[in-house]
């Protein structure tokens, strides 16, 4: 560059922004490579050109947001700024901002398998109470050393390739320079605003995370189009719950669907103990008894105890979780509140009055307690438990204080007390409680980084996936828990519900689809023997647990839960809903509808397990599609309206 050329800052800016685009592209390639099994169908089923167009759109928006200040400082029409010291400072600003963006994109490549979406701003609330994050991050960096090397190499290359304008302010023609920079600032501002918004016409609304769905054929693939800086920025401080007003009046809305339950049961309530076991990552795929047709009928699974429990319990053919994170599972299972858009108790709506099994049964004289073997306050579980009516909380602190156990000698080194000792502790504490009681436990051992107690490694065979050995360990812990519980005087008067918070790693294609990735078990075991074991051809979901348990006990007072009493609902009317990357998935009567908030983008038969045949818009299914659309709209509007008006209890 000429030392007196007034275009030098503009040329340098364009070159440096191109380097940023390259860094986003490299991070996306790494993201795809690390999640190839989950994302490969995007290349086979969808248009690669659509993916690339979408990626460019969202990358441009993120780069415009993060580099707006840098661009302005580069183009300021002030010739005295063209000094070496000023541009050294700008280089540091550029490398820090874009280096952080690169690290965010690469780090999300390792987190994606557990959430199936790009990380949003709620991650700050999700891990706000974790005291061991430094150790977790450090351990993950060691395990993903190749990503660390890639990040370092990329940042070094960006530093080396950075263009600094070679312009001597003493030789600049001030008028030419000033006019050139003014024009450049105006043009750059227009381009920057257009990139941020995702378009330049007045009809274009600023793009959000949900806009990614228009560039992919499956909701899961939206993560390949998005980038993490964009997802974080566009969700920071945003009003999450917006009433879509599909129905003009509340009367019309209530006629289609209401989450308010008004039982008409004339039988007096039968108080029973209720024990809810929320097992970390315990997806339906891992349970052999729920997968007789996998691998040509030869699939055994990794859960011999859970298999035996299924034989003594009631479960359903189609069972789903309502979210992809642990913080989604808690409200769904214990309060009948699904996850839509964002985990609700990480949003301002968490201050709403909320009920749940603990609150409802506590009002009937039940003693209630919640158990989680992690550091007290971890994941916000303690706050949520208290908010929803649990009278007591038992965590790692209480476990360590019990002289009958080994305290932190049984800490797994990362998250929590190992499942086996903590479930034994759980059983002991319940034996001290007054009947009837309602308790819930959230296990932790079947969690990344997927390790088991060293003394059990040889006795727990590994599987194709890292999680399989942990699933075997947790299944063993559940067996020992039930063996101990059977010896307690309260056992025969107890209803046990076993489910998972969400699913996890998968090595079967049908569990890697948009719907299959939500396949969680829901197993109801009545220790009294009154509920006859069966595998029922119905749809069930986590938010059905509260209504179904209350129905089993003939609870007769009004309460609010978004799910249904599955056992007392005809099979064609059972349903499930979940949300993935801007798409609502609604399952009912043999079909799953995918709805983007405005229109149906997919309709698949449940027996199309790989979701390969989109039936949306086909004439023979027009009435069914319309009926499903009416229902999903009603559920969404009830959810949004009640979140915004603090009506989650009545």
C-alpha positions in Angstrom: 0.0 0.0 0.0 1.1 3.6 -0.7 1.9 5.5 2.5 -0.2 8.4 1.3 -3.2 6.4 -0.1 -6.4 7.5 1.8 -8.0 4.1 0.9 -5.5 2.2 2.9 -7.6 1.9 6.1 -10.6 0.7 4.0 -8.6 -1.9 2.2 -7.1 -3.2 5.4 -10.5 -3.3 7.0 -11.9 -5.4 4.2 -9.0 -7.8 4.3 -9.2 -8.3 8.0 -13.0 -8.9 7.9 -12.4 -11.5 5.3 -10.0 -13.2 7.7 -12.8 -13.3 10.2 -15.1 -15.0 7.7 -12.4 -17.6 7.2 -12.2 -18.2 10.9 -16.0 -18.8 11.1 -15.8 -21.1 8.2 -13.0 -23.2 9.7 -14.9 -23.4 13.0 -18.0 -24.6 11.1 -16.0 -27.3 9.4 -14.7 -28.4 12.8 -18.3 -28.3 14.2 -19.5 -30.5 11.4 -16.5 -32.9 11.7 -17.0 -33.4 15.4 -20.8 -34.0 15.0 -20.7 -35.8 11.7 -23.1 -38.6 12.7 -25.7 -36.1 13.8 -25.3 -33.6 10.9 -24.3 -35.8 7.9 -28.0 -36.2 6.8 -28.1 -32.4 6.3 -25.8 -32.9 3.3 -27.7 -35.8 1.9 -31.3 -34.5 2.4 -30.9 -30.8 2.1 -29.5 -28.3 -0.3 -25.8 -27.5 0.4 -26.3 -24.2 -1.3 -29.1 -23.3 1.1 -26.8 -24.3 4.0 -24.0 -22.1 2.7 -26.4 -19.1 2.1 -27.8 -19.4 5.6 -24.3 -19.7 7.1 -23.1 -16.6 5.3 -26.2 -14.7 6.4 -25.8 -15.5 10.1 -22.0 -15.2 10.0 -22.3 -11.7 8.5 -24.7 -10.7 11.2 -22.4 -12.0 14.0 -19.3 -10.4 12.4 -21.1 -7.1 11.9 -22.2 -7.0 15.6 -18.8 -8.0 17.0 -16.7 -5.8 14.6 -18.9 -2.7 14.4 -16.7 -0.8 16.9 -13.5 -1.9 15.2 -14.8 -0.9 11.8 -15.8 2.6 13.1 -12.4 3.1 14.7 -10.6 2.0 11.5 -12.6 4.5 9.3 -12.9 7.5 11.6 -12.2 10.6 9.3 -9.4 11.8 11.6 -6.1 11.7 9.9 -4.1 12.1 13.2 -5.2 8.6 14.1 -3.0 7.1 11.4 -0.2 6.4 13.9 1.5 3.1 14.7 0.3 3.1 18.3 -3.3 3.6 17.4 -3.3 0.7 15.0 -1.4 -1.6 17.4 -4.3 -1.0 19.8 -6.9 -1.7 17.0 -5.1 -5.0 16.2 -5.4 -6.1 19.8 -9.1 -5.2 19.8 -9.6 -7.2 16.6 -7.7 -10.2 17.7 -9.4 -10.4 21.2 -12.9 -10.0 19.9 -12.6 -12.4 17.0 -10.4 -14.8 19.0 -13.2 -15.1 21.6 -15.8 -15.6 18.8 -13.6 -18.4 17.4 -13.2 -20.1 20.7 -17.0 -19.9 21.3 -17.7 -21.6 18.0 -15.2 -24.4 18.6 -16.2 -25.0 22.2 -19.9 -25.3 21.1 -18.8 -28.2 18.8 -18.3 -30.3 22.0 -21.5 -29.1 23.7 -23.8 -29.6 20.8 -24.3 -33.4 21.1 -25.9 -32.9 24.5 -28.3 -30.0 23.5 -28.7 -30.4 19.7 -28.6 -26.6 19.3 -26.2 -23.7 19.5 -25.6 -22.3 23.0 -27.6 -19.3 23.9 -27.3 -16.6 26.6 -29.1 -18.7 29.1 -25.9 -20.8 29.5 -24.8 -18.1 32.0 -27.7 -18.9 34.3 -27.5 -22.6 33.7 -24.0 -22.8 35.2 -24.1 -19.8 37.4 -23.9 -21.8 40.6 -21.3 -24.3 39.6 -18.2 -24.0 41.7 -16.0 -26.4 39.7 -16.3 -24.9 36.3 -12.6 -24.2 36.0 -11.8 -27.9 36.6 -14.5 -28.9 34.1 -13.3 -26.6 31.4 -9.7 -27.6 32.1 -10.5 -31.2 31.8 -12.4 -30.7 28.6 -9.5 -28.8 27.1 -7.3 -31.8 27.8 -9.7 -34.2 26.2 -10.3 -31.9 23.2 -6.6 -31.0 22.9 -6.9 -30.9 19.1 -9.5 -28.1 19.3 -7.2 -26.1 21.6 -4.3 -26.6 19.0 -6.7 -25.5 16.2 -7.8 -22.4 18.2 -4.2 -21.4 18.9 -3.1 -22.0 15.3 -6.0 -20.0 14.0 -5.5 -17.1 16.3 -1.7 -17.1 15.5 -2.5 -17.1 11.8 -5.0 -14.3 12.2 -2.3 -12.3 14.0 0.2 -12.9 11.3 -2.1 -12.2 8.4 -3.7 -9.1 9.9 -3.3 -6.1 7.7 -2.3 -2.8 9.3 -2.8 0.3 7.0 0.6 1.8 6.1 -0.5 5.4 6.1 1.6 8.3 7.2 -0.6 10.9 8.7 2.1 13.6 7.9 1.8 12.9 4.2 -2.0 12.6 4.0 -4.0 15.1 1.9 -6.5 16.0 4.6 -9.4 16.9 2.4 -9.2 13.8 0.2 -8.6 11.7 3.3 -11.6 13.2 5.2 -14.0 12.9 2.3 -12.9 9.3 1.5 -13.3 8.2 5.1 -16.7 9.9 5.5 -18.0 8.1 2.4 -16.5 4.9 3.7 -18.2 5.3 7.1 -21.6 5.9 5.5 -21.3 2.9 3.2 -19.9 0.7 6.0 -22.7 1.8 8.4 -25.3 0.8 5.8 -23.7 -2.5 5.1 -23.2 -3.2 8.8 -26.9 -2.5 9.7 -28.0 -4.6 6.7 -25.8 -7.5 7.8 -27.0 -7.3 11.4 -30.6 -7.3 10.3 -30.1 -10.1 7.7 -31.3 -7.9 4.8 -31.5 -4.4 3.5 -35.2 -3.9 2.7 -37.6 -2.2 5.1 -39.7 -5.4 5.1 -36.9 -7.4 6.6 -37.2 -7.9 10.3 -33.9 -8.5 12.2 -33.1 -12.2 11.9 -33.3 -14.4 15.0 -32.2 -17.9 15.9 -35.5 -19.3 14.5 -34.8 -17.9 11.0 -32.2 -20.6 10.6 -35.0 -23.2 10.0 -35.7 -21.8 6.5 -32.3 -23.0 5.3 -32.5 -26.6 6.5 -34.8 -29.6 6.1 -34.4 -30.8 9.7 -34.5 -28.6 12.8 -31.4 -30.2 14.2 -29.4 -28.9 11.2 -30.1 -25.3 12.1 -27.1 -25.5 14.3 -24.9 -25.9 11.2 -26.3 -22.7 9.8 -26.0 -20.7 13.0 -22.9 -19.7 14.9 -22.5 -19.3 18.6 -21.8 -15.6 18.9 -25.0 -14.8 17.0 -27.0 -17.2 19.1 -25.6 -15.7 22.3 -26.1 -12.1 21.3 -29.6 -12.5 19.8 -30.9 -14.1 23.0 -29.2 -11.8 25.5 -31.8 -9.9 27.5 -34.6 -10.7 25.0 -38.3 -11.1 25.7 -38.4 -14.8 25.3 -42.2 -15.5 25.5 -44.3 -13.7 23.0 -48.0 -14.4 22.7 -48.7 -15.2 19.1 -52.5 -14.5 19.4 -53.5 -17.4 17.1 -56.9 -17.3 18.8 -58.8 -14.0 19.1 -60.4 -14.7 22.5 -59.5 -16.8 25.5 -62.8 -18.5 25.2 -61.9 -19.8 21.7 -58.5 -20.8 23.0 -59.9 -22.7 26.0 -62.3 -24.6 23.7 -59.3 -26.1 21.9 -56.9 -26.7 24.8 -56.4 -25.8 28.4 -53.7 -26.8 30.8 -56.1 -26.4 33.8 -57.2 -29.8 35.1 -60.5 -30.0 36.9 -60.9 -33.6 38.0 -64.3 -35.1 38.0 -63.3 -38.2 39.9 -65.9 -39.2 42.5 -63.5 -41.6 44.3 -61.8 -40.3 47.4 -58.1 -39.6 47.1 -55.9 -42.6 48.1 -52.7 -41.1 49.6 -49.6 -43.0 48.2 -46.0 -42.2 48.5 -44.6 -40.9 45.3 -40.9 -41.3 44.3 -39.7 -39.8 41.0 -36.3 -40.9 39.8 -34.8 -38.5 37.2 -31.9 -40.3 35.8 -29.3 -38.3 34.0 -29.1 -39.0 30.2 -31.0 -42.3 30.5 -32.4 -42.3 27.0 -34.9 -44.8 25.8 -32.3 -46.1 23.3 -30.2 -47.7 26.1 -33.0 -49.8 27.5 -33.1 -53.2 25.8 -36.7 -53.9 26.9 -37.9 -50.9 25.0 -36.1 -51.7 21.8 -36.9 -55.3 20.8 -36.6 -54.5 17.1 -33.2 -52.8 17.1 -30.3 -54.6 15.4 -32.5 -57.2 13.9 -34.0 -58.2 17.2 -30.6 -58.9 18.8 -30.3 -55.7 20.7 -29.7 -56.2 24.5 -29.2 -52.7 25.6 -27.2 -51.7 28.7 -29.8 -51.8 31.5 -30.6 -55.3 32.8 -32.3 -53.9 35.9 -34.3 -51.3 34.0 -35.4 -54.2 31.7 -36.7 -56.1 34.6 -38.4 -53.0 36.0 -40.2 -52.5 32.6 -41.6 -56.0 32.9 -43.2 -55.0 36.2 -44.4 -51.6 35.2 -46.6 -49.5 32.9 -44.9 -47.8 30.1 -45.9 -46.5 26.6 -44.8 -47.1 23.0 -44.0 -43.5 22.3 -42.4 -41.6 25.2 -40.6 -38.3 25.0 -38.8 -35.7 27.0 -39.8 -32.1 26.6 -36.3 -30.6 26.4 -32.7 -31.3 25.7 -31.1 -30.1 29.0 -31.2 -31.0 32.6 -32.8 -27.6 33.4 -35.6 -28.5 31.0 -36.3 -31.8 32.7 -37.0 -30.4 36.2 -40.0 -28.2 35.3 -41.4 -30.8 32.8 -41.3 -33.8 35.1 -42.1 -32.1 38.4 -44.4 -29.2 37.4 -45.8 -30.2 34.0 -44.2 -27.2 32.3 -42.4 -28.0 29.0 -39.5 -26.1 27.5 -40.4 -23.7 24.7 -37.8 -21.4 23.2 -35.7 -21.2 26.4 -35.6 -23.0 29.8 -38.3 -21.0 31.5 -36.6 -20.8 34.9 -33.6 -19.1 33.3 -35.9 -16.3 32.1 -37.8 -13.5 34.0 -40.9 -15.8 34.0 -39.1 -17.9 36.7 -40.4 -15.4 39.2 -44.0 -16.5 38.4 -45.9 -18.5 40.9 -45.3 -22.1 40.0 -46.9 -25.3 41.4 -46.0 -28.9 40.9 -46.2 -32.3 42.5 -44.5 -31.2 45.7 -46.7 -28.2 46.1 -50.0 -30.0 45.3 -49.2 -33.0 47.5 -47.7 -30.8 50.2 -51.1 -29.1 50.6 -52.5 -32.6 51.3 -50.2 -33.2 54.2 -47.4 -34.9 52.3 -43.8 -34.5 53.5 -41.7 -33.5 50.4 -37.9 -33.5 49.6 -35.7 -33.1 46.6 -32.3 -34.9 46.2 -29.4 -34.1 44.0 -25.8 -35.2 44.7 -24.1 -32.2 43.3 -22.9 -29.1 45.1 -25.8 -27.4 46.7 -27.3 -24.8 44.4 -25.9 -26.6 41.3 -27.9 -26.0 38.1 -30.4 -23.9 40.0 -32.1 -27.1 41.2 -32.2 -26.0 44.8 -33.9 -22.8 44.0 -36.4 -24.4 41.7 -37.2 -27.1 44.2 -38.0 -24.6 46.9 -40.0 -22.4 44.4 -42.2 -25.4 43.5 -43.0 -26.5 47.1 -40.3 -29.0 48.1 -40.0 -28.6 51.9 -36.4 -30.0 52.1 -33.4 -30.3 49.9 -30.6 -32.9 50.2 -27.4 -32.3 48.2 -23.7 -33.0 48.5 -23.5 -30.9 51.7 -26.1 -33.1 53.5 -24.5 -36.3 52.1 -21.1 -35.3 53.4 -22.6 -34.5 56.8 -24.0 -38.0 57.2 -21.5 -40.1 59.2 -22.8 -43.3 57.7 -21.3 -42.4 54.3 -17.9 -41.6 53.1 -18.5 -38.0 52.1 -16.3 -36.6 49.4 -14.5 -39.9 49.0 -17.5 -40.7 46.9 -17.3 -37.5 44.9 -16.8 -38.3 41.2 -14.3 -35.5 40.9 -16.4 -33.4 38.5 -20.1 -33.1 39.1 -21.5 -35.0 42.1 -21.5 -37.9 44.5 -21.5 -41.2 42.6 -25.0 -42.6 42.0 -24.7 -45.8 44.0 -23.9 -44.2 47.4 -26.2 -41.2 46.8 -29.2 -43.4 45.9 -28.5 -45.5 49.1 -28.5 -42.2 51.1 -31.7 -41.2 49.3 -33.4 -44.4 50.4 -32.2 -43.9 54.0 -33.6 -40.4 54.2 -37.0 -41.5 52.9 -37.1 -44.1 55.6 -36.9 -41.3 58.1 -39.8 -39.3 56.5 -43.4 -39.4 57.6 -45.8 -41.1 55.2 -47.2 -40.2 52.9 -44.2 -38.5 51.2 -43.3 -37.2 47.8 -39.6 -37.1 46.8 -37.6 -36.7 43.7 -33.9 -37.5 43.0 -31.8 -36.3 40.1 -28.8 -38.6 39.5 -25.6 -37.4 37.9 -23.1 -40.2 37.1 -24.3 -40.9 33.5 -22.9 -37.6 32.5 -20.0 -36.3 30.6 -17.0 -36.9 31.1 -18.5 -40.4 31.2 -16.4 -42.1 33.9 -17.3 -44.7 36.5 -15.7 -45.6 39.9 -12.3 -47.0 39.2 -12.9 -50.2 41.2 -15.9 -51.0 38.9 -14.3 -50.4 35.5 -13.4 -54.0 34.9 -16.8 -55.3 35.9 -18.7 -52.9 33.7 -18.1 -53.6 30.0 -17.7 -50.7 27.6 -20.0 -50.2 24.7 -19.7 -48.5 21.3 -20.2 -45.1 22.9 -18.4 -43.6 25.9 -21.7 -43.2 27.8 -22.6 -46.9 27.7 -20.4 -47.9 30.6 -21.9 -45.1 32.7 -25.4 -46.3 31.8 -24.4 -49.8 33.0 -23.1 -48.2 36.3 -26.3 -46.2 36.9 -28.5 -49.2 36.1 -26.5 -51.1 38.7 -27.0 -48.2 41.2 -30.8 -48.3 40.5 -30.9 -52.1 41.2 -29.1 -51.6 44.5 -31.5 -48.8 45.4 -34.6 -50.9 44.7 -33.1 -53.8 46.6 -32.7 -51.5 49.7 -36.1 -49.9 49.2 -37.9 -53.2 49.1 -36.8 -53.8 52.7 -38.4 -50.5 53.9 -41.9 -50.4 55.4 -43.0 -47.6 53.0 -42.2 -49.5 49.8 -45.5 -51.3 49.2 -47.4 -48.0 49.4 -45.3 -46.2 46.8 -45.6 -45.3 43.2 -42.2 -45.0 41.5 -41.7 -43.1 38.3 -38.5 -43.5 36.4 -37.5 -41.2 33.5 -34.6 -39.3 32.2 -33.9 -35.5 32.1 -33.0 -35.8 28.4 -31.4 -38.1 26.0 -27.7 -38.2 25.1 -25.2 -39.9 22.7 -26.7 -42.3 20.2 -25.5 -44.9 17.7 -28.8 -45.8 16.1 -30.2 -43.7 13.3 -33.8 -43.6 14.5 -32.6 -42.0 17.7 -30.6 -39.3 15.9 -33.7 -37.8 14.1 -35.4 -34.6 15.2 -38.0 -36.6 17.1 -35.8 -39.6 18.1 -33.4 -37.3 19.9 -36.2 -36.7 22.4 -37.0 -40.4 23.1 -36.9 -40.7 26.9 -38.4 -43.6 29.0 -41.4 -43.0 31.2 -41.8 -46.1 33.5 -44.5 -46.2 36.2 -44.0 -48.9 38.8 -46.7 -49.4 41.4 -45.1 -51.4 44.2 -48.5 -52.4 45.6 -49.2 -54.4 42.4 -52.6 -52.7 41.8 -51.4 -51.2 38.5 -51.1 -54.1 36.1 -47.8 -54.1 34.1 -48.3 -53.2 30.4 -46.6 -51.5 27.5 -49.5 -49.4 26.1 -49.7 -48.1 22.6 -50.0 -44.4 23.5 -48.0 -41.2 23.3 -46.5 -39.9 26.6 -44.2 -37.2 27.7 -42.5 -35.8 30.8 -45.2 -33.2 31.4 -47.8 -36.0 31.6 -46.1 -37.4 34.8 -47.7 -35.0 37.2 -51.3 -35.4 35.9 -50.9 -39.2 35.5 -49.6 -39.7 39.1 -52.4 -37.5 40.5 -54.9 -39.4 38.5 -53.6 -42.7 39.9 -54.4 -41.4 43.4 -57.8 -39.9 42.4 -56.7 -36.4 43.3 -59.8 -34.3 43.1 -58.9 -30.6 43.2 -58.1 -28.3 40.3 -54.4 -27.8 39.3 -52.4 -26.7 36.3 -50.1 -28.8 34.2 -49.6 -28.7 30.5 -49.7 -32.5 30.1 -52.5 -35.0 30.4 -53.4 -38.1 32.5 -52.2 -40.6 30.0 -53.7 -43.6 31.6 -57.2 -42.1 31.5 -57.0 -40.5 28.0 -57.9 -42.4 24.8 -54.9 -43.3 22.8 -55.7 -41.1 19.7 -55.9 -38.0 22.1 -52.5 -38.6 23.7 -49.8 -36.2 22.5 -46.4 -34.8 23.1 -44.7 -31.5 22.3 -41.1 -30.4 22.2 -39.0 -27.5 20.7 -35.9 -27.7 18.7 -34.1 -24.8 17.0 -37.2 -22.7 16.3 -39.4 -25.6 15.4 -42.2 -27.0 17.6 -42.7 -30.8 17.2 -46.2 -32.1 18.0 -46.9 -35.8 18.1 -50.3 -37.3 18.0 -52.1 -40.4 16.7 -49.4 -41.8 14.5 -47.9 -38.5 13.2 -45.4 -35.8 14.1 -46.1 -32.3 12.9 -43.2 -29.7 12.7 -44.5 -26.1 13.0 -42.3 -23.0 12.9 -44.7 -20.7 14.7 -46.3 -19.6 11.4 -46.7 -22.6 9.2 -46.2 -26.4 9.1 -42.8 -27.3 7.6 -43.0 -31.0 8.1 -45.5 -33.9 8.7 -44.1 -37.4 9.2 -45.6 -40.8 10.1 -44.3 -42.2 13.4 -43.5 -45.4 11.6 -41.2 -43.5 9.3 -38.6 -43.8 11.9 -35.8 -42.0 10.0 -38.2 -39.2 9.1 -37.4 -39.4 5.4 -40.9 -38.8 3.9 -42.3 -35.3 4.5 -46.1 -35.6 4.1 -46.9 -31.9 4.7 -49.5 -30.5 2.3 -50.6 -33.8 0.9 -54.4 -33.8 0.2 -55.3 -37.1 2.0 -53.8 -35.7 5.2 -55.1 -32.1 5.0 -57.7 -32.5 7.7 -55.3 -34.3 10.1 -52.6 -31.6 9.5 -55.2 -28.8 10.1 -56.3 -30.5 13.3 -52.8 -30.9 14.6 -52.0 -27.3 13.7 -55.0 -26.1 15.7 -53.9 -28.0 18.7 -50.2 -27.0 18.6 -51.2 -23.4 18.2 -53.4 -23.6 21.2 -50.7 -25.2 23.3 -48.2 -22.5 22.3 -50.6 -19.6 22.9 -51.6 -21.0 26.3 -48.0 -21.4 27.3 -46.9 -17.9 26.2 -50.0 -16.2 27.6 -49.6 -17.8 31.0 -45.9 -17.2 31.2 -46.5 -13.5 30.5 -49.5 -13.1 32.8 -48.2 -15.1 35.7 -50.9 -17.8 35.4 -49.0 -21.0 36.0 -51.1 -22.2 38.9 -54.7 -21.5 37.9 
